[in-house]
Amino acid sequence: MIHPTAIIDPSAQIGENVKIGPWTHIGANVKIGDYCEIASHVVVKGPSVIGEKNKIYQFSTIGDDTPDLKYQGEPTGLVIADNNVIREGVTIHRGTVQDRGETSIGSNNLLMAYVHIGHDCIVGDHTILINNASLAGHVSLGDWSILSGYVLVHQYVHIGPHCFIGPSAIILHDVPAFVTAYGSPAEPRTINREGLKRREFGAEQIVLANRAYKLLYRRGLPLKEAVKEIAALGDDEVITMLLTSIRNSTRGIIR
């Protein structure tokens, strides 16, 4: 059902069984997949592609231009996959040509009220961003990670999979996989043990993750030596995730 007061650009492609509420504006070069629900007073601008079964709540602005001063009106994009819940007042900006030219959001994410996702960000799957969490431009957020309320993430930061970031933390450096971080600036505290349990990692894997964490953060080892000792723990999934996130770091990890 599309409300008669909704404003939809003729070039927009609307899938089957899509609901669009009153006074919502769907702009040019927007594609919306099947079974999406878009509430009242939402603005969606393009070029943007929104997958299937997404639910977008009122007063969100999706796919607008970035305020980054480098942006000069180039036709950059936004891609949102499937089954996401985007709550009230969320803002998601398109990319810039200085980077990938595209902001991308995976599937099965929950973006709570007033979350902001800046230009050229990459958000994985199954993440939760709690009220007012904000990603600056060029940020990468790994699968299953949780950002608490009012978290601020500096541009170009990479946050690995299965991380937990505490309330009001300021993230200035990369956070390795399954690390829990708190503070301003954020510091590592422990592994995200509860998150790993919920994702059905076994008890032995969690013990292994904890051993790796201690090598990285509790032994006082130089980073290269810590990585070497972590690698010697084997090739279990948790070790591979941790090493990958460390080796892919571009800003240096929190320590």
N, C-alpha and C positions, 0 to 999 in steps of 0.2 A: 504494500500500500504506500503510495506517495501522496503526501498531503497537498492539497491544491495550492497552498501558499508557498510551498517549496520552490526555489528558483534553481533550475537545472540548465546548464549550458547545453546547446544542441549537440556539441561534440562529445559530451560525456557519455560513457557506456555504462549502463546500469544492468546488472545481472537479474536473474530470476528471483522472485519472492523477496525482493529487497524492500525494507520499510524505511521511509524517509519522513521525518516529522516536520511540523510547521516552521516556516521561516528559516529553514536550512538552505544554505547556498552551496551547490555543487558546481564547481567552475569548469573551465575548458581543460581538455586533455586529462580528464579523470576517468579511471576505470574502476568500477566497484563490482566485486564478485557476488555470487549468489548467496542468498540468505543473510545478508548483512542487515543490521538494524542501526539506523542513524537517527538520533533523537532530534528535538527541536533546537534551533539556533546554533547549529554546527556549521562551520565553514570548512570546505574541502577544496583545495586548489591544486592545480596540476602544473607540470606532468606528475601524476601520482597514480600508482596502481595499488588497489586494496583488494586483498584476496577474499576468500569465502568465510562466512559465519563470524564476521567481526561485529562487535557491538560498541558503538561510539556514543557517549553521553553528551548532554547539552553543554553548549558554550565552549566546546573544544575547537581548536583551529589546527587543521591537518594539512600539511603540504604547502605552507606559506613560504615566501621568500625569507632567507636568513637575513638578520640585521648585520651580519659580518660585512665590514666595509669593503672587503675584496669583491663582494658579489656585485655584479654590474648587470643583472637581469638575464644572465645566460639561462638556457632552457634545461636546468638541472632537474633531478627527479627524486621521488620518494617511492619506496616499495614496502608494503606491509603485507605479510603472509596471511595465515588463517587463524581463526579462533582466538583472536585477541579481544580483551576487554579494555577499553580506553575510557576512563571515567571523566568526571566533570572538569572542564577548564584545562585539559591537557593541550600542550602546544608541541608540534613536531614540525621541524623545518626541513626543506629539501637541501640537497647537497650544494657543493661549489665546484667549479672547474679546477680549482687549485688542488683538489683531492680526487676522490672517486667520481664526483659529480652526482652522487646518489646517497641518500640516507636509507638504511634498510632496517626493518623490524621483522623478526622471525615470527614464529607461531606460538600460541598458547601463553602469551604474556599478559600480565595484569599491570596496567599503568593507572595508579590511583590518582585522586584529584590533584590538579595543578602540577603534575609532573611536566618537566620540559626535556625534550630531546633535541639537541642542537644539530646543525648541519653536518653531514658526512658521518654521522654515528652509525655503528653496527651493533644492533641489539640481537642477541641470540634467541633461543627458545626457552619457554618456561621460566622467564624471569619475573620478579615482582619488584616494582618501584613504588614505594609508599609515598604518601602525600608530600608534595613539594620537593621531591628529589629532582635534581637537575644535572643533566649531562651537557657539558660544553661541547664545542665542535670536535669532530674527529675521534670521539671516544669509542672504545670497543668494550662491550659488556657480554661476558660469557654465559653459556646456558646455565639455567637453574640458580643464578645468582640473585641475591636479595639486597636491595638498597633500602635502608630505613628512612623515615621521614626526615626531610630537610638535608639530606646528603648532597654535597656539592662535589662534582667531579671535574677536575681541571682538563683542559683540552689535551688531546693526544694520549690520555691515559688509557691503559688496557687493564680491565678487571677480568680475571680468569674465571673459569666455570666453578660453580658450587661455592662461591664466596658469600660471606655475610658481612655487610657494612653497617655499623651501628648508627644510632640516631645522631644527626647533625654533624657527622664526620665530614672532614674536608680531605679529599683524595688528591694528592699532588704527584704521586708516583704510582707505578703499576703495582697491582695486587696479584700475587700468584694464586694459582688454583686452590680452592677449598680453604683459603685463609679467612679468618674472622678478624676484622680490623675496627678499631674505635679511635676517636679522638680528633683533635684539630691542631696540627695535621694528624691524619690517621696513622696509627701504629699497629703492627701485628700483635694479636693477643693469644690466639690458639687456632686449632683447626675448627672448621665448621662441622663438628662431630654430629650434631643433630641433623643437619642437612644431608650428610652422607648416609646416615641411617635411613632417613625418609626416602632417599633415592635407591635404597636396597643394596648399598655397598655392604659387604660382609664384615663380620667382626675382625677378621684377620687383615682385611684391607684397611680398616680404620686404624688399627694398631700400626700398620705400615705407614699410613699417612702421617700419623703422629710422630713416628720415628724420623721420617723425612723432615717434618716441620722443625723438630728439635735440632737436627743437623743444620738447617738453614738459619734458625733464629736463636738457639740456646747454647750452642757450643763456642760462639765467638769466632767461627771460622771465616776467613776471607771467602767471598762469594764463589770464586772458581774452585776452591777446595771443597766447599759445601756441595756444589753441584757434582763434583767428582764422587764424593761419598754417597750422595743420594742416588746417583746412577748405579753405584755398586749394590744397591738394595734390590735390583732386579728390574723386570720389565712389566710389572703389574700396571693396570690402567691408572691407578692413582699416581704412581711414580712418573709414568709417561705424561700425564696431564700437568703435573707440577713442573717437570723439566721443560716441557714445551712452553708453558707460560713464562718461565724464567728466560729461556733462550730467545723468545719472541719479544721480550721487553725492549721498548725504545726509550723510555724515560728513566730506566732504573727502577728496581722494585723497592717497596717500602721495607725498611729494616730497623 
